[in-house]
């Protein structure tokens, strides 16, 4: 291959990778109605985690990370974390997938309180 062709190929691949990185958060968006069971902040990594169970099926546990993200212009992770009250029900909008091998969790985009009949 000619050097010029190699540079073009590398450039196209780089653009594809950057495009995929920027658009992936829009591919895997979910809204789950959950009851928050725990929230914590890891002081070493500065990552906030939220543990919950699904409101529809209490046998299914969910865990989310809550951190700022440049790809979706989210800069309010501290505010989101402070809104959550343990034991209350929320509709959590998130993006991403759970990957056990890499310890990846969906990232919270926003939360909205869901009122129950008992409240």
Biopython code that builds the backbone (N, CA, C, O; Angstrom):
import numpy as np
from Bio.PDB.StructureBuilder import StructureBuilder

atoms = [
    (1, "UNK", "N", (0.830, -1.189, 0.000)),
    (1, "UNK", "CA", (0.000, 0.000, 0.000)),
    (1, "UNK", "C", (0.868, 1.244, 0.000)),
    (1, "UNK", "O", (1.960, 1.272, 0.566)),
    (2, "UNK", "N", (0.362, 2.237, -0.633)),
    (2, "UNK", "CA", (1.062, 3.505, -0.626)),
    (2, "UNK", "C", (0.859, 4.190, 0.727)),
    (2, "UNK", "O", (-0.130, 3.952, 1.419)),
    (3, "UNK", "N", (1.797, 5.024, 1.076)),
    (3, "UNK", "CA", (1.745, 5.732, 2.357)),
    (3, "UNK", "C", (0.504, 6.618, 2.440)),
    (3, "UNK", "O", (-0.123, 6.706, 3.496)),
    (4, "UNK", "N", (0.149, 7.267, 1.349)),
    (4, "UNK", "CA", (-1.009, 8.154, 1.329)),
    (4, "UNK", "C", (-2.297, 7.372, 1.589)),
    (4, "UNK", "O", (-3.181, 7.845, 2.303)),
    (5, "UNK", "N", (-2.401, 6.188, 1.015)),
    (5, "UNK", "CA", (-3.582, 5.348, 1.204)),
    (5, "UNK", "C", (-3.672, 4.874, 2.653)),
    (5, "UNK", "O", (-4.764, 4.805, 3.216)),
    (6, "UNK", "N", (-2.534, 4.548, 3.258)),
    (6, "UNK", "CA", (-2.524, 4.118, 4.654)),
    (6, "UNK", "C", (-3.013, 5.234, 5.570)),
    (6, "UNK", "O", (-3.782, 4.983, 6.498)),
    (7, "UNK", "N", (-2.571, 6.470, 5.317)),
    (7, "UNK", "CA", (-3.008, 7.602, 6.131)),
    (7, "UNK", "C", (-4.508, 7.838, 5.989)),
    (7, "UNK", "O", (-5.181, 8.158, 6.969)),
    (8, "UNK", "N", (-5.029, 7.685, 4.787)),
    (8, "UNK", "CA", (-6.468, 7.850, 4.570)),
    (8, "UNK", "C", (-7.241, 6.773, 5.338)),
    (8, "UNK", "O", (-8.256, 7.068, 5.970)),
    (9, "UNK", "N", (-6.769, 5.546, 5.285)),
    (9, "UNK", "CA", (-7.422, 4.445, 5.978)),
    (9, "UNK", "C", (-7.410, 4.663, 7.496)),
    (9, "UNK", "O", (-8.420, 4.451, 8.166)),
    (10, "UNK", "N", (-6.275, 5.081, 8.023)),
    (10, "UNK", "CA", (-6.167, 5.365, 9.455)),
    (10, "UNK", "C", (-7.086, 6.521, 9.828)),
    (10, "UNK", "O", (-7.725, 6.478, 10.880)),
    (11, "UNK", "N", (-7.166, 7.537, 9.004)),
    (11, "UNK", "CA", (-8.041, 8.676, 9.264)),
    (11, "UNK", "C", (-9.509, 8.281, 9.286)),
    (11, "UNK", "O", (-10.262, 8.719, 10.156)),
    (12, "UNK", "N", (-9.915, 7.454, 8.331)),
    (12, "UNK", "CA", (-11.308, 6.998, 8.281)),
    (12, "UNK", "C", (-11.627, 6.148, 9.504)),
    (12, "UNK", "O", (-12.690, 6.306, 10.104)),
    (13, "UNK", "N", (-10.725, 5.251, 9.880)),
    (13, "UNK", "CA", (-10.948, 4.422, 11.063)),
    (13, "UNK", "C", (-11.022, 5.263, 12.329)),
    (13, "UNK", "O", (-11.846, 4.994, 13.203)),
    (14, "UNK", "N", (-10.175, 6.270, 12.437)),
    (14, "UNK", "CA", (-10.196, 7.160, 13.597)),
    (14, "UNK", "C", (-11.530, 7.910, 13.676)),
    (14, "UNK", "O", (-12.102, 8.047, 14.758)),
    (15, "UNK", "N", (-12.021, 8.391, 12.544)),
    (15, "UNK", "CA", (-13.317, 9.079, 12.526)),
    (15, "UNK", "C", (-14.453, 8.144, 12.931)),
    (15, "UNK", "O", (-15.355, 8.549, 13.664)),
    (16, "UNK", "N", (-14.417, 6.915, 12.468)),
    (16, "UNK", "CA", (-15.441, 5.935, 12.842)),
    (16, "UNK", "C", (-15.415, 5.648, 14.345)),
    (16, "UNK", "O", (-16.462, 5.560, 14.985)),
    (17, "UNK", "N", (-14.220, 5.503, 14.895)),
    (17, "UNK", "CA", (-14.112, 5.243, 16.332)),
    (17, "UNK", "C", (-14.603, 6.423, 17.168)),
    (17, "UNK", "O", (-15.315, 6.232, 18.154)),
    (18, "UNK", "N", (-14.231, 7.624, 16.784)),
    (18, "UNK", "CA", (-14.688, 8.814, 17.503)),
    (18, "UNK", "C", (-16.205, 8.948, 17.372)),
    (18, "UNK", "O", (-16.884, 9.256, 18.352)),
    (19, "UNK", "N", (-16.736, 8.724, 16.188)),
    (19, "UNK", "CA", (-18.181, 8.786, 15.977)),
    (19, "UNK", "C", (-18.927, 7.763, 16.815)),
    (19, "UNK", "O", (-19.977, 8.069, 17.380)),
    (20, "UNK", "N", (-18.397, 6.555, 16.899)),
    (20, "UNK", "CA", (-19.025, 5.516, 17.715)),
    (20, "UNK", "C", (-18.976, 5.896, 19.188)),
    (20, "UNK", "O", (-19.960, 5.717, 19.907)),
    (21, "UNK", "N", (-17.837, 6.421, 19.648)),
    (21, "UNK", "CA", (-17.690, 6.795, 21.053)),
    (21, "UNK", "C", (-18.692, 7.889, 21.444)),
    (21, "UNK", "O", (-19.256, 7.861, 22.538)),
    (22, "UNK", "N", (-18.902, 8.828, 20.558)),
    (22, "UNK", "CA", (-19.797, 9.943, 20.854)),
    (22, "UNK", "C", (-21.262, 9.528, 20.773)),
    (22, "UNK", "O", (-22.085, 10.068, 21.513)),
    (23, "UNK", "N", (-21.615, 8.588, 19.900)),
    (23, "UNK", "CA", (-23.019, 8.243, 19.704)),
    (23, "UNK", "C", (-23.489, 7.036, 20.503)),
    (23, "UNK", "O", (-24.697, 6.824, 20.608)),
    (24, "UNK", "N", (-22.598, 6.240, 21.068)),
    (24, "UNK", "CA", (-23.012, 5.051, 21.825)),
    (24, "UNK", "C", (-24.004, 5.378, 22.938)),
    (24, "UNK", "O", (-24.951, 4.613, 23.121)),
    (25, "UNK", "N", (-23.846, 6.467, 23.694)),
    (25, "UNK", "CA", (-24.839, 6.752, 24.743)),
    (25, "UNK", "C", (-26.265, 6.875, 24.225)),
    (25, "UNK", "O", (-27.213, 6.688, 24.989)),
    (26, "UNK", "N", (-26.434, 7.181, 22.961)),
    (26, "UNK", "CA", (-27.770, 7.319, 22.406)),
    (26, "UNK", "C", (-28.328, 5.984, 21.915)),
    (26, "UNK", "O", (-29.522, 5.893, 21.628)),
    (27, "UNK", "N", (-27.508, 4.963, 21.813)),
    (27, "UNK", "CA", (-27.968, 3.648, 21.359)),
    (27, "UNK", "C", (-28.637, 2.856, 22.470)),
    (27, "UNK", "O", (-29.603, 2.138, 22.214)),
    (28, "UNK", "N", (-28.147, 2.971, 23.696)),
    (28, "UNK", "CA", (-28.605, 2.134, 24.801)),
    (28, "UNK", "C", (-29.209, 2.975, 25.917)),
    (28, "UNK", "O", (-28.654, 3.033, 27.014)),
    (29, "UNK", "N", (-30.322, 3.620, 25.655)),
    (29, "UNK", "CA", (-30.999, 4.415, 26.676)),
    (29, "UNK", "C", (-32.163, 3.609, 27.243)),
    (29, "UNK", "O", (-32.885, 2.936, 26.508)),
    (30, "UNK", "N", (-32.333, 3.688, 28.555)),
    (30, "UNK", "CA", (-33.401, 2.970, 29.244)),
    (30, "UNK", "C", (-34.031, 3.867, 30.292)),
    (30, "UNK", "O", (-33.406, 4.805, 30.788)),
    (31, "UNK", "N", (-35.278, 3.565, 30.620)),
    (31, "UNK", "CA", (-35.943, 4.169, 31.763)),
    (31, "UNK", "C", (-36.462, 3.023, 32.617)),
    (31, "UNK", "O", (-37.293, 2.233, 32.169)),
    (32, "UNK", "N", (-35.968, 2.933, 33.857)),
    (32, "UNK", "CA", (-36.388, 1.904, 34.793)),
    (32, "UNK", "C", (-37.050, 2.561, 35.984)),
    (32, "UNK", "O", (-36.555, 3.566, 36.495)),
    (33, "UNK", "N", (-38.173, 2.003, 36.436)),
    (33, "UNK", "CA", (-38.806, 2.459, 37.667)),
    (33, "UNK", "C", (-38.276, 1.562, 38.772)),
    (33, "UNK", "O", (-38.513, 0.354, 38.780)),
    (34, "UNK", "N", (-37.546, 2.180, 39.716)),
    (34, "UNK", "CA", (-36.843, 1.413, 40.741)),
    (34, "UNK", "C", (-37.084, 2.005, 42.123)),
    (34, "UNK", "O", (-37.510, 3.152, 42.264)),
    (35, "UNK", "N", (-36.803, 1.200, 43.127)),
    (35, "UNK", "CA", (-36.779, 1.657, 44.506)),
    (35, "UNK", "C", (-35.316, 1.699, 44.924)),
    (35, "UNK", "O", (-34.630, 0.678, 44.871)),
    (36, "UNK", "N", (-34.833, 2.853, 45.335)),
    (36, "UNK", "CA", (-33.427, 3.019, 45.703)),
    (36, "UNK", "C", (-33.182, 2.317, 47.037)),
    (36, "UNK", "O", (-33.887, 2.565, 48.015)),
    (37, "UNK", "N", (-32.178, 1.440, 47.070)),
    (37, "UNK", "CA", (-31.845, 0.718, 48.302)),
    (37, "UNK", "C", (-30.550, 1.207, 48.937)),
    (37, "UNK", "O", (-30.337, 1.000, 50.131)),
    (38, "UNK", "N", (-29.685, 1.847, 48.165)),
    (38, "UNK", "CA", (-28.416, 2.332, 48.705)),
    (38, "UNK", "C", (-27.818, 3.327, 47.716)),
    (38, "UNK", "O", (-28.025, 3.224, 46.507)),
    (39, "UNK", "N", (-27.079, 4.286, 48.248)),
    (39, "UNK", "CA", (-26.302, 5.179, 47.386)),
    (39, "UNK", "C", (-24.990, 5.445, 48.097)),
    (39, "UNK", "O", (-24.946, 5.609, 49.316)),
    (40, "UNK", "N", (-23.925, 5.486, 47.318)),
    (40, "UNK", "CA", (-22.596, 5.633, 47.906)),
    (40, "UNK", "C", (-21.696, 6.398, 46.964)),
    (40, "UNK", "O", (-22.000, 6.565, 45.783)),
    (41, "UNK", "N", (-20.580, 6.862, 47.507)),
    (41, "UNK", "CA", (-19.586, 7.569, 46.702)),
    (41, "UNK", "C", (-18.220, 6.976, 47.031)),
    (41, "UNK", "O", (-17.839, 6.885, 48.198)),
    (42, "UNK", "N", (-17.495, 6.577, 46.006)),
    (42, "UNK", "CA", (-16.150, 6.043, 46.178)),
    (42, "UNK", "C", (-15.185, 7.221, 46.209)),
    (42, "UNK", "O", (-15.026, 7.921, 45.208)),
    (43, "UNK", "N", (-14.540, 7.444, 47.350)),
    (43, "UNK", "CA", (-13.659, 8.601, 47.506)),
    (43, "UNK", "C", (-12.410, 8.507, 46.637)),
    (43, "UNK", "O", (-11.877, 9.533, 46.214)),
    (44, "UNK", "N", (-11.936, 7.293, 46.366)),
    (44, "UNK", "CA", (-10.722, 7.136, 45.557)),
    (44, "UNK", "C", (-10.965, 7.467, 44.094)),
    (44, "UNK", "O", (-10.172, 8.177, 43.476)),
    (45, "UNK", "N", (-12.063, 6.955, 43.535)),
    (45, "UNK", "CA", (-12.338, 7.160, 42.109)),
    (45, "UNK", "C", (-13.307, 8.307, 41.859)),
    (45, "UNK", "O", (-13.486, 8.721, 40.714)),
    (46, "UNK", "N", (-13.940, 8.833, 42.920)),
    (46, "UNK", "CA", (-14.917, 9.918, 42.814)),
    (46, "UNK", "C", (-16.119, 9.518, 41.960)),
    (46, "UNK", "O", (-16.724, 10.366, 41.305)),
    (47, "UNK", "N", (-16.466, 8.225, 41.966)),
    (47, "UNK", "CA", (-17.624, 7.739, 41.226)),
    (47, "UNK", "C", (-18.743, 7.461, 42.225)),
    (47, "UNK", "O", (-18.526, 6.824, 43.256)),
    (48, "UNK", "N", (-19.937, 7.944, 41.905)),
    (48, "UNK", "CA", (-21.097, 7.704, 42.753)),
    (48, "UNK", "C", (-21.875, 6.528, 42.200)),
    (48, "UNK", "O", (-22.084, 6.434, 40.991)),
    (49, "UNK", "N", (-22.308, 5.628, 43.076)),
    (49, "UNK", "CA", (-23.060, 4.445, 42.676)),
    (49, "UNK", "C", (-24.427, 4.469, 43.345)),
    (49, "UNK", "O", (-24.571, 4.967, 44.461)),
    (50, "UNK", "N", (-25.435, 3.925, 42.656)),
    (50, "UNK", "CA", (-26.785, 3.824, 43.186)),
    (50, "UNK", "C", (-27.221, 2.377, 43.040)),
    (50, "UNK", "O", (-27.174, 1.816, 41.945)),
    (51, "UNK", "N", (-27.644, 1.774, 44.135)),
    (51, "UNK", "CA", (-28.169, 0.412, 44.108)),
    (51, "UNK", "C", (-29.679, 0.484, 44.258)),
    (51, "UNK", "O", (-30.195, 1.326, 44.994)),
    (52, "UNK", "N", (-30.393, -0.402, 43.559)),
    (52, "UNK", "CA", (-31.849, -0.349, 43.584)),
    (52, "UNK", "C", (-32.427, -1.707, 43.239)),
    (52, "UNK", "O", (-31.708, -2.626, 42.847)),
    (53, "UNK", "N", (-33.738, -1.819, 43.391)),
    (53, "UNK", "CA", (-34.473, -2.984, 42.910)),
    (53, "UNK", "C", (-35.583, -2.481, 41.998)),
    (53, "UNK", "O", (-36.090, -1.374, 42.179)),
    (54, "UNK", "N", (-35.955, -3.293, 41.024)),
    (54, "UNK", "CA", (-37.028, -2.903, 40.117)),
    (54, "UNK", "C", (-38.352, -2.877, 40.878)),
    (54, "UNK", "O", (-38.634, -3.779, 41.666)),
    (55, "UNK", "N", (-39.144, -1.869, 40.648)),
    (55, "UNK", "CA", (-40.426, -1.758, 41.339)),
    (55, "UNK", "C", (-41.395, -2.854, 40.889)),
    (55, "UNK", "O", (-42.197, -3.344, 41.684)),
    (56, "UNK", "N", (-41.318, -3.231, 39.623)),
    (56, "UNK", "CA", (-42.238, -4.245, 39.094)),
    (56, "UNK", "C", (-41.863, -5.651, 39.546)),
    (56, "UNK", "O", (-42.742, -6.499, 39.704)),
    (57, "UNK", "N", (-40.580, -5.914, 39.757)),
    (57, "UNK", "CA", (-40.107, -7.244, 40.131)),
    (57, "UNK", "C", (-39.015, -7.082, 41.173)),
    (57, "UNK", "O", (-37.863, -6.817, 40.828)),
    (58, "UNK", "N", (-39.360, -7.237, 42.433)),
    (58, "UNK", "CA", (-38.417, -6.949, 43.511)),
    (58, "UNK", "C", (-37.274, -7.953, 43.618)),
    (58, "UNK", "O", (-36.377, -7.774, 44.442)),
    (59, "UNK", "N", (-37.289, -9.005, 42.801)),
    (59, "UNK", "CA", (-36.181, -9.958, 42.804)),
    (59, "UNK", "C", (-35.040, -9.508, 41.898)),
    (59, "UNK", "O", (-33.959, -10.098, 41.919)),
    (60, "UNK", "N", (-35.276, -8.474, 41.110)),
    (60, "UNK", "CA", (-34.271, -8.002, 40.157)),
    (60, "UNK", "C", (-33.581, -6.764, 40.722)),
    (60, "UNK", "O", (-34.207, -5.723, 40.922)),
    (61, "UNK", "N", (-32.284, -6.895, 40.974)),
    (61, "UNK", "CA", (-31.507, -5.769, 41.493)),
    (61, "UNK", "C", (-30.816, -5.047, 40.345)),
    (61, "UNK", "O", (-30.421, -5.667, 39.358)),
    (62, "UNK", "N", (-30.677, -3.752, 40.479)),
    (62, "UNK", "CA", (-29.986, -2.938, 39.485)),
    (62, "UNK", "C", (-28.945, -2.079, 40.191)),
    (62, "UNK", "O", (-29.136, -1.660, 41.332)),
    (63, "UNK", "N", (-27.860, -1.829, 39.504)),
    (63, "UNK", "CA", (-26.838, -0.931, 40.023)),
    (63, "UNK", "C", (-26.477, 0.034, 38.904)),
    (63, "UNK", "O", (-26.309, -0.371, 37.754)),
    (64, "UNK", "N", (-26.361, 1.298, 39.244)),
    (64, "UNK", "CA", (-26.051, 2.344, 38.281)),
    (64, "UNK", "C", (-24.843, 3.125, 38.771)),
    (64, "UNK", "O", (-24.606, 3.224, 39.975)),
    (65, "UNK", "N", (-24.078, 3.681, 37.834)),
    (65, "UNK", "CA", (-23.073, 4.654, 38.216)),
    (65, "UNK", "C", (-23.666, 6.026, 37.923)),
    (65, "UNK", "O", (-24.559, 6.168, 37.088)),
    (66, "UNK", "N", (-23.163, 7.010, 38.609)),
    (66, "UNK", "CA", (-23.665, 8.372, 38.433)),
    (66, "UNK", "C", (-22.458, 9.288, 38.359)),
    (66, "UNK", "O", (-21.939, 9.731, 39.384)),
    (67, "UNK", "N", (-22.016, 9.567, 37.146)),
    (67, "UNK", "CA", (-20.862, 10.441, 36.966)),
    (67, "UNK", "C", (-21.089, 11.362, 35.782)),
    (67, "UNK", "O", (-21.887, 11.075, 34.890)),
    (68, "UNK", "N", (-20.369, 12.476, 35.794)),
    (68, "UNK", "CA", (-20.478, 13.436, 34.701)),
    (68, "UNK", "C", (-19.970, 12.806, 33.411)),
    (68, "UNK", "O", (-19.095, 11.941, 33.427)),
    (69, "UNK", "N", (-20.538, 13.256, 32.288)),
    (69, "UNK", "CA", (-20.167, 12.687, 30.996)),
    (69, "UNK", "C", (-20.104, 13.793, 29.944)),
    (69, "UNK", "O", (-21.056, 14.554, 29.769)),
    (70, "UNK", "N", (-18.980, 13.871, 29.253)),
    (70, "UNK", "CA", (-18.835, 14.857, 28.177)),
    (70, "UNK", "C", (-19.647, 14.483, 26.947)),
    (70, "UNK", "O", (-20.078, 15.367, 26.207)),
    (71, "UNK", "N", (-19.868, 13.194, 26.711)),
    (71, "UNK", "CA", (-20.551, 12.781, 25.479)),
    (71, "UNK", "C", (-22.016, 13.181, 25.460)),
    (71, "UNK", "O", (-22.583, 13.381, 24.386)),
    (72, "UNK", "N", (-22.645, 13.304, 26.632)),
    (72, "UNK", "CA", (-24.042, 13.747, 26.664)),
    (72, "UNK", "C", (-24.194, 15.075, 27.396)),
    (72, "UNK", "O", (-25.309, 15.491, 27.713)),
    (73, "UNK", "N", (-23.074, 15.735, 27.662)),
    (73, "UNK", "CA", (-23.050, 17.046, 28.316)),
    (73, "UNK", "C", (-23.752, 17.015, 29.677)),
    (73, "UNK", "O", (-24.499, 17.933, 30.018)),
    (74, "UNK", "N", (-23.507, 15.954, 30.450)),
    (74, "UNK", "CA", (-24.080, 15.832, 31.789)),
    (74, "UNK", "C", (-23.062, 16.359, 32.790)),
    (74, "UNK", "O", (-21.958, 15.825, 32.900)),
    (75, "UNK", "N", (-23.430, 17.396, 33.512)),
    (75, "UNK", "CA", (-22.535, 18.007, 34.479)),
    (75, "UNK", "C", (-23.182, 18.115, 35.862)),
    (75, "UNK", "O", (-22.734, 18.917, 36.681)),
    (76, "UNK", "N", (-24.225, 17.326, 36.140)),
    (76, "UNK", "CA", (-24.973, 17.501, 37.386)),
    (76, "UNK", "C", (-25.041, 16.237, 38.236)),
    (76, "UNK", "O", (-26.047, 16.009, 38.908)),
    (77, "UNK", "N", (-24.009, 15.420, 38.225)),
    (77, "UNK", "CA", (-24.082, 14.152, 38.955)),
    (77, "UNK", "C", (-24.253, 14.364, 40.460)),
    (77, "UNK", "O", (-24.929, 13.572, 41.117)),
    (78, "UNK", "N", (-23.669, 15.391, 41.002)),
    (78, "UNK", "CA", (-23.837, 15.675, 42.426)),
    (78, "UNK", "C", (-25.278, 16.022, 42.771)),
    (78, "UNK", "O", (-25.799, 15.582, 43.795)),
    (79, "UNK", "N", (-25.922, 16.813, 41.915)),
    (79, "UNK", "CA", (-27.325, 17.170, 42.135)),
    (79, "UNK", "C", (-28.228, 15.951, 42.031)),
    (79, "UNK", "O", (-29.148, 15.780, 42.832)),
    (80, "UNK", "N", (-27.964, 15.108, 41.045)),
    (80, "UNK", "CA", (-28.763, 13.891, 40.872)),
    (80, "UNK", "C", (-28.631, 13.002, 42.103)),
    (80, "UNK", "O", (-29.626, 12.480, 42.605)),
    (81, "UNK", "N", (-27.412, 12.831, 42.587)),
    (81, "UNK", "CA", (-27.167, 11.970, 43.746)),
    (81, "UNK", "C", (-27.871, 12.519, 44.990)),
    (81, "UNK", "O", (-28.410, 11.749, 45.786)),
    (82, "UNK", "N", (-27.870, 13.836, 45.159)),
    (82, "UNK", "CA", (-28.488, 14.416, 46.353)),
    (82, "UNK", "C", (-30.012, 14.346, 46.309)),
    (82, "UNK", "O", (-30.647, 14.372, 47.363)),
    (83, "UNK", "N", (-30.617, 14.258, 45.128)),
    (83, "UNK", "CA", (-32.071, 14.137, 45.010)),
    (83, "UNK", "C", (-32.580, 12.781, 45.482)),
    (83, "UNK", "O", (-33.709, 12.675, 45.962)),
    (84, "UNK", "N", (-31.759, 11.750, 45.351)),
    (84, "UNK", "CA", (-32.202, 10.385, 45.645)),
    (84, "UNK", "C", (-32.343, 10.163, 47.147)),
    (84, "UNK", "O", (-31.462, 10.527, 47.926)),
    (85, "UNK", "N", (-33.455, 9.567, 47.540)),
    (85, "UNK", "CA", (-33.715, 9.218, 48.930)),
    (85, "UNK", "C", (-33.880, 7.708, 48.993)),
    (85, "UNK", "O", (-34.680, 7.128, 48.258)),
    (86, "UNK", "N", (-33.116, 7.078, 49.878)),
    (86, "UNK", "CA", (-33.182, 5.625, 50.012)),
    (86, "UNK", "C", (-34.580, 5.221, 50.462)),
    (86, "UNK", "O", (-35.141, 5.808, 51.387)),
    (87, "UNK", "N", (-35.140, 4.203, 49.789)),
    (87, "UNK", "CA", (-36.471, 3.702, 50.111)),
    (87, "UNK", "C", (-37.575, 4.298, 49.265)),
    (87, "UNK", "O", (-38.716, 3.844, 49.342)),
    (88, "UNK", "N", (-37.270, 5.300, 48.461)),
    (88, "UNK", "CA", (-38.276, 5.948, 47.610)),
    (88, "UNK", "C", (-38.181, 5.414, 46.187)),
    (88, "UNK", "O", (-37.167, 4.839, 45.789)),
    (89, "UNK", "N", (-39.270, 5.619, 45.416)),
    (89, "UNK", "CA", (-39.355, 5.113, 44.056)),
    (89, "UNK", "C", (-39.040, 6.221, 43.054)),
    (89, "UNK", "O", (-39.504, 7.353, 43.188)),
    (90, "UNK", "N", (-38.232, 5.863, 42.035)),
    (90, "UNK", "CA", (-37.820, 6.822, 41.020)),
    (90, "UNK", "C", (-37.867, 6.192, 39.633)),
    (90, "UNK", "O", (-37.693, 4.983, 39.480)),
    (91, "UNK", "N", (-38.105, 7.025, 38.631)),
    (91, "UNK", "CA", (-37.899, 6.635, 37.235)),
    (91, "UNK", "C", (-36.497, 7.109, 36.887)),
    (91, "UNK", "O", (-36.236, 8.311, 36.827)),
    (92, "UNK", "N", (-35.599, 6.163, 36.659)),
    (92, "UNK", "CA", (-34.204, 6.491, 36.370)),
    (92, "UNK", "C", (-33.962, 6.325, 34.886)),
    (92, "UNK", "O", (-34.126, 5.238, 34.330)),
    (93, "UNK", "N", (-33.568, 7.421, 34.250)),
    (93, "UNK", "CA", (-33.201, 7.399, 32.838)),
    (93, "UNK", "C", (-31.692, 7.209, 32.766)),
    (93, "UNK", "O", (-30.936, 7.972, 33.369)),
    (94, "UNK", "N", (-31.254, 6.194, 32.029)),
    (94, "UNK", "CA", (-29.826, 5.884, 31.990)),
    (94, "UNK", "C", (-29.414, 5.481, 30.581)),
    (94, "UNK", "O", (-30.251, 5.220, 29.716)),
    (95, "UNK", "N", (-28.106, 5.439, 30.375)),
    (95, "UNK", "CA", (-27.567, 4.915, 29.129)),
    (95, "UNK", "C", (-26.433, 3.958, 29.459)),
    (95, "UNK", "O", (-25.811, 4.047, 30.517)),
    (96, "UNK", "N", (-26.180, 3.057, 28.547)),
    (96, "UNK", "CA", (-25.091, 2.100, 28.737)),
    (96, "UNK", "C", (-25.609, 0.713, 29.072)),
    (96, "UNK", "O", (-26.810, 0.499, 29.230)),
    (97, "UNK", "N", (-24.688, -0.209, 29.176)),
    (97, "UNK", "CA", (-25.030, -1.599, 29.462)),
    (97, "UNK", "C", (-24.221, -2.092, 30.654)),
    (97, "UNK", "O", (-23.189, -1.520, 31.004)),
    (98, "UNK", "N", (-24.702, -3.151, 31.261)),
    (98, "UNK", "CA", (-23.972, -3.795, 32.354)),
    (98, "UNK", "C", (-23.032, -4.821, 31.744)),
    (98, "UNK", "O", (-23.461, -5.707, 31.006)),
    (99, "UNK", "N", (-21.751, -4.698, 32.055)),
    (99, "UNK", "CA", (-20.745, -5.648, 31.600)),
    (99, "UNK", "C", (-19.965, -6.117, 32.819)),
    (99, "UNK", "O", (-19.208, -5.350, 33.413)),
    (100, "UNK", "N", (-20.154, -7.379, 33.190)),
    (100, "UNK", "CA", (-19.535, -7.908, 34.406)),
    (100, "UNK", "C", (-18.022, -8.050, 34.273)),
    (100, "UNK", "O", (-17.313, -7.913, 35.270)),
    (101, "UNK", "N", (-17.516, -8.315, 33.102)),
    (101, "UNK", "CA", (-16.075, -8.508, 32.919)),
    (101, "UNK", "C", (-15.298, -7.225, 33.156)),
    (101, "UNK", "O", (-14.217, -7.244, 33.746)),
    (102, "UNK", "N", (-15.851, -6.110, 32.693)),
    (102, "UNK", "CA", (-15.162, -4.824, 32.815)),
    (102, "UNK", "C", (-15.715, -3.961, 33.947)),
    (102, "UNK", "O", (-15.273, -2.826, 34.128)),
    (103, "UNK", "N", (-16.674, -4.483, 34.710)),
    (103, "UNK", "CA", (-17.334, -3.734, 35.790)),
    (103, "UNK", "C", (-17.955, -2.434, 35.281)),
    (103, "UNK", "O", (-17.810, -1.381, 35.901)),
    (104, "UNK", "N", (-18.637, -2.521, 34.160)),
    (104, "UNK", "CA", (-19.347, -1.366, 33.605)),
    (104, "UNK", "C", (-20.783, -1.387, 34.097)),
    (104, "UNK", "O", (-21.402, -2.446, 34.203)),
    (105, "UNK", "N", (-21.304, -0.205, 34.394)),
    (105, "UNK", "CA", (-22.690, -0.051, 34.806)),
    (105, "UNK", "C", (-23.331, 1.049, 33.975)),
    (105, "UNK", "O", (-22.635, 1.947, 33.501)),
    (106, "UNK", "N", (-24.654, 0.994, 33.790)),
    (106, "UNK", "CA", (-25.318, 2.110, 33.109)),
    (106, "UNK", "C", (-25.133, 3.397, 33.896)),
    (106, "UNK", "O", (-25.137, 3.381, 35.127)),
    (107, "UNK", "N", (-24.972, 4.505, 33.196)),
    (107, "UNK", "CA", (-24.792, 5.810, 33.820)),
    (107, "UNK", "C", (-26.135, 6.532, 33.868)),
    (107, "UNK", "O", (-26.870, 6.565, 32.881)),
    (108, "UNK", "N", (-26.441, 7.103, 35.016)),
    (108, "UNK", "CA", (-27.704, 7.822, 35.195)),
    (108, "UNK", "C", (-27.660, 9.154, 34.449)),
    (108, "UNK", "O", (-26.697, 9.911, 34.568)),
    (109, "UNK", "N", (-28.711, 9.429, 33.679)),
    (109, "UNK", "CA", (-28.859, 10.714, 33.005)),
    (109, "UNK", "C", (-29.712, 11.637, 33.865)),
    (109, "UNK", "O", (-29.340, 12.781, 34.126)),
    (110, "UNK", "N", (-30.871, 11.123, 34.305)),
    (110, "UNK", "CA", (-31.762, 11.930, 35.130)),
    (110, "UNK", "C", (-32.629, 11.016, 35.995)),
    (110, "UNK", "O", (-32.773, 9.826, 35.714)),
    (111, "UNK", "N", (-33.195, 11.588, 37.039)),
    (111, "UNK", "CA", (-34.111, 10.849, 37.914)),
    (111, "UNK", "C", (-35.372, 11.686, 38.095)),
    (111, "UNK", "O", (-35.333, 12.916, 38.110)),
    (112, "UNK", "N", (-36.483, 10.984, 38.230)),
    (112, "UNK", "CA", (-37.759, 11.657, 38.484)),
    (112, "UNK", "C", (-38.495, 10.855, 39.539)),
    (112, "UNK", "O", (-38.652, 9.641, 39.403)),
    (113, "UNK", "N", (-38.941, 11.516, 40.576)),
    (113, "UNK", "CA", (-39.625, 10.848, 41.676)),
    (113, "UNK", "C", (-40.968, 10.333, 41.205)),
    (113, "UNK", "O", (-41.703, 11.040, 40.516)),
    (114, "UNK", "N", (-41.295, 9.091, 41.578)),
    (114, "UNK", "CA", (-42.571, 8.474, 41.243)),
    (114, "UNK", "C", (-43.363, 8.357, 42.547)),
    (114, "UNK", "O", (-42.920, 7.701, 43.490)),
    (115, "UNK", "N", (-44.503, 8.978, 42.595)),
    (115, "UNK", "CA", (-45.346, 8.930, 43.798)),
    (115, "UNK", "C", (-46.090, 7.600, 43.831)),
    (115, "UNK", "O", (-46.594, 7.133, 42.810)),
    (116, "UNK", "N", (-46.151, 7.001, 45.010)),
    (116, "UNK", "CA", (-46.883, 5.752, 45.187)),
    (116, "UNK", "C", (-48.217, 6.063, 45.863)),
    (116, "UNK", "O", (-48.454, 7.194, 46.287)),
    (117, "UNK", "N", (-49.085, 5.057, 45.962)),
    (117, "UNK", "CA", (-50.392, 5.251, 46.599)),
    (117, "UNK", "C", (-50.261, 5.538, 48.082)),
    (117, "UNK", "O", (-51.133, 6.179, 48.669)),
    (118, "UNK", "N", (-49.183, 5.072, 48.694)),
    (118, "UNK", "CA", (-48.998, 5.250, 50.132)),
    (118, "UNK", "C", (-48.499, 6.643, 50.514)),
    (118, "UNK", "O", (-48.435, 6.965, 51.700)),
    (119, "UNK", "N", (-48.155, 7.454, 49.559)),
    (119, "UNK", "CA", (-47.571, 8.773, 49.866)),
    (119, "UNK", "C", (-48.578, 9.873, 49.651)),
    (119, "UNK", "O", (-48.264, 11.046, 49.858)),
]
sb = StructureBuilder()
sb.init_structure("model")
sb.init_model(0)
sb.init_chain("A")
sb.init_seg("    ")
for serial, (resi, resn, name, xyz) in enumerate(atoms, 1):
    if name == "N":
        sb.init_residue(resn, " ", resi, " ")
    sb.init_atom(name, np.array(xyz, "f"), 0.0, 1.0, " ", f" {name:<3s}", serial, name[0])
structure = sb.get_structure()
